[in-house]
């Protein structure tokens, strides 16, 4: 895939889990759009460059991973 300099980068992540609300709450400080429906959490990320998109992706996944670790400890 080749993008022009003025084109933005975007990606979507879909997660199926029984802890949709908890994972959605973990994204409160992230610069993403998220929607939940049933047991599915859909997340959309966008950036002006591939580096910006990668940084948002990494930050988003770290937030989700932290929430999952906490839930594992509580619900376990």
N, C-alpha and C positions, 0 to 999 in steps of 0.2 A: 504494500500500500504506500502510495506517495501522496503527501499532502503539501499544499502550497503554504507559504508563510502566513497568509491571512486566514487560513482555515483552523478551526479549533479542533482539539482532540477530545474524544468522549468514550466512555465505556459504561456498561451496565453489569451489575452483580445481582444475582438472585440467590437467596438463602432460604431453605425450607427448615423450619424449626418450630418447636412448641413454645419457645421463648421469644416470640416475635416482638412483643412490647418492650421487653428488657433490652434486646439488641437495638431496637429503634431508639430507645432512650440513650444508649451509649453513643449515638451519632449526633447528639444535640450540639456539640461544639465543632462538628466537622462541616466543611463547605460542600455538602452533598444534598441531593434531593432524594428522599426516601418515602416509600409508600408500603403499607402492609395490607395484605388481604388474606384472611384465613391464617394459614401457617406459613405464608410466604412473605419474605421481606425483599423488596426490590429497591436497589440503590443505583442512582445515576451520578456519575462523576464527569466533570468536564475541566479542561485546561487549555490555555492558549498554546502551550508547547507540550511535547512529549514528556519533558522533564517535570513540568508542573503537574501533569496528569499522573505520572509515576509517584510523585511526592504525595498527592492526595490519596492515591490508591494505598500506598504504604501506611499513611496515617489512619485511614479508614479501617484497614485490616488490623492495625495495632489496637484501635479502640474496640473493635469487635472481639478480638482475641482476649483482651483484658476483661471484657464483659463475660465471655464464655468461661474464663478461669474463675471469676468470682461466682458465677452461677454453679459451676462444678463444685466449688467449696461449700456453697449454701445448700444446694439441692442434692448434690453428690450421690 
